[in-house]
């Protein structure tokens, strides 16, 4: 019953809106997304075409299954992880998904809903970014259940500040079950990289940096740590995983303390094929694209 509750909580998304960190905005202005010169467009940080790919426009849902290993309390646990990625229509007022085709206050988002389980642990998360700018988060919520209890985290952007809400079904030693903490106004989440990095204009040697908060998914009550991460699109290489053999772009995510690697299929929509970080590794096991209802997604403004 607890696992069912966690799944429901994870997919019943809380709403929030936001902006990318100032470092990202500055980098975007440097790399230029203007239409004036072809050579400028070829060096832009984000692909102009990725967010408008026919997969999202046709109302298709991407279902990617992974073989995952997470290191938790110095122990490596194996998970079966599923990531569902699709275009959704959100209301501008509450940033909540809707199927009401009569509304006029709609904004298009790309959402990735993740569910994973091992023998004793279940986690789930949902993250949504604006389709017109995949660096901008509109909402994030995560849920984690293990022998310690069940935790959820919700990031909510408010006027002038950002709040992180942590909810626990089990009180800590001080008798607290829920906590709130202020974050910096323009914090960017490590949790969004498997989705947002797919929107890069992949070109070998391209480098940039993002000020990023450490992963929020796991049930730590501590405030996330800000990190300045340097990113580099290193090379195009052929990678073999359980799902098959794919040409992939290798992306290095580096700080003074860590080096993480992500591999994305070279063909759009650039699904994540493999990841290797200090506490998380994943390999693509199966990939499917499933047609969904199209009515609201085909509205001209979306």
N, C-alpha and C positions, 0 to 999 in steps of 0.2 A: 504493500500500500504506500509506503514511504517513497519508493522509487517512482510510482505513478504520480504522486503529488509533486515530486521534484520536476518531472518532465512537464507537467502541466504548468508549473510556475515558470519554467524556463521558456516555454513558447508563448505564454501570455505576457507579452512584452510590456514593460513600462516605457513611457515616452520621455524623450529628451531631445533637445536640439543643440547644435554647437558649431564651432568654427575650428579649422585646423590651427596648429600652433603657429606662432609668429614666424618661426624659422622656416616653416613650410611655405608660408605666404611670401616671404622674402625670396626663397629659392625659386618659386614659381615666377616671380617678377624678373629674376635674373635669367632663367631659361627661356622665358617668353612663350606665351601661347597664342601670340598674335598671328594673323593670317597674311601678313605683308610679304614675308620672304620664305621660300621653300626651305632654305638651309636652317632658318630659325625653327621652323616647325619640326624638322627632322631631329633637332636636339632638345625638344621640349621634354619636360619631366614626365608628363602623362600623355598617354595615347589619346588622340582626339576621337578615335573610332571605337575603342574598347567598350565604353559604356553604352554605345548604340549598336552593339553586336546583335545580329538577328536572333540569337538564342534568347536574349532578354526581351527583345521587341516582340517576338512571336509568342510570348507567354510560356516559354519552356522552363522547366525546373531541372537544374543540374544536380544529380545525386552521385556524390563521390564517397566511396567507402575506403577506409584506411586501416592498415595494421599499425598500431601505435604502442609506444612504450613511454611511460612517464616515470620519473624518479620522484618518489614521495617518501619523505622521512628516510632517505638514504637507501630505499628499496625500489628496484625497478619493477613496475607492474605493467602487464600487457592489457591493452584495451582494443575493443572493436569500435571504431569511430565512424560516424556518418556525418557528412556536411551537405546540407541542402541549400543551394544558392538560386535565387530567383528575383525577378523584378516584382515590386509591390507598390501599391498606391497608398500614400499616407495623407491624412488630413493635416493641413498646415497649422490648425489651431492646437491640436493635441499630439501631433506626430504619432498617430496610431493607424494601423492598417485598416483599410475599409474596402468593401466590395460594392458600395453604393455608387452606381454609375451616374446618378443625377447630381452629385456634388460638384461644386465649381471651385472648391478650395483644396485641390489635390496636388501633391508633389510626388515625383517618381523617386523611388529608392531601390537600391540593390541590397538584399538581405541574405545573410548566411546564418542558418540555424544548425547548430552542432549538437549531437547527442553521442555519448560514449559510455561504455560500461565495461567493467572487469568483474571479477568474482565478488568483490566486496565494496566497490566504489562505482558511483554513477555521477557523471557531470554533464552539464548541458549549458549552452550559451546561445544568445542571439545578438547579432550585431548588424546594424543597417547604416549604409552610407548614401549620400545623395548621388543619384545617377549622373547628374551633370558635373559633379566633382567628387570622385570616390575617396578623397582625403577627408571629407567632412562627415563626421558621425552624426546621425540623427537619434540613435538610441543604442543602449547596450545593457544587457542583463546576463548574469551567469548564476548557475546553481550547482552546488556540489553536495553529495551525500556519501558519508562513510560511517565508520563505527563511532566517530565523535559526534555525529549529528548531521543536520542539514543546514547549509549556509546559502544565502543568496546575496548578490551584490548588484546594485543598480547605479549607473552613472547618470546623473541628471545635471544638465547645464541650466543655470539660472541667470538672472540679470546681474552681470558684474562678477559672477563667481561660478564655480563648479562644485557640486556636492557628490560625495560617494556615500551611499547608504548600504550598510551591512546588516543583514538580518539572520539570526540564528534561532533554530528550534531548541537549542540547548544553552543554558546560561553558563557563563564562565565563572571563574573562582570568585569574582567580585559581584556575582549576581546579575550581570548585564547580559541581555540577549540581543539587543539592537544598539548599533552605534552609527554616528554620522561623522564625517570629516570633510573639511574644506580642502579642495585641490586648487592648483593654479588655474587661472582662467582659460588658458589655451592648451591644456594638457592633451597629448596624443597617446593612444593606447597601443602597447605592444600586441594586445589581443587582436587588433584589427589588421595586422600585417598579412596574414594568409588571404585576406580579401583585397585590401587596398593595394598591395604590391602587384596584383594581377593587372592593374590599370597602367603600369609603367609603359613608357615608350621604350621597349627593350632595345638596347644598343650597347655592344661590348665596350667596356671602359667608362661608361657613364657613372658618375659619382654624385652623391648628395648627402645631406645629414638631416635627421629629425630629432628633436628633443622628445623623449618618449617615456611614458610611465611603465614600470615593470608590470608583469602579467597580473591581472586581477582575478583570473579564474579560480585559483586554489583558495581554500578557506582560511587564509591568514587574516587576523584582525588588525594587522599592522598597516600603517599608511604605505601605499606603493611608493617605490623609489624612482625619482626622475633620473633618466640616463640620456646622455648625448650619444646617439648611435650614428655611425658612419655607414653608408650603404654604397655598394659597388656592384654593378652588373658585370660579372667577371668574364663569362664566356658562354658560348653555345656548345653543348655537349650531348651525347647520346646516353640515355639512362635506362636501365632495365629494372623494373619493379614487378611485383606480382600481377599487375594489370597489363603488363606488356612492355614494349620498348618504345621510348618517346625521345624526340629531340627536345632538349630543355635549355632554358636560360638559367645559369647558376648565379644566385644573388648572395653576396656576402653582407652580413649585418654584424658590425664590429664596434666594440668599445675597448677601453683600456683593460677591462677585466674578462671579456668574453668574445667569442667568434661563433656566430650562428650562420647556417647555410640553408637556403631555400632554393628549390628547383621548380620552375614553372614551364609547362608545355609551351613550346615556341609558337604553336598555332593558337590564335584567338578562339575562345575566350580565356586561354592561358590558365587552365586548372593547375592547382598545386599538385605536383607529382611526388615530391619528397621534401621532408624537412629534417634538419638535424641541429638541435640546440643543446645546451648544457643539461637540460632536464626533460627534453621532449624530442622524440623522433617519430616520423610517420612515413609510410610508403603507400602509394595508391594501390588498392586491391581490385577495385571495380569502378567503372564510370558509365553512367547512363544519363540520357536526356529524355525527359518525360513531358509531353505536351499537357498544359493546364488550360483553364478557362482564359479567354483572351479579351473579353468585352471591355473591361475597364483599362487594360493595358494599351489598347489600340487607340485610345482617345488622342487626338492630335497633340495636345499640350503635354502628354506624358511620353 
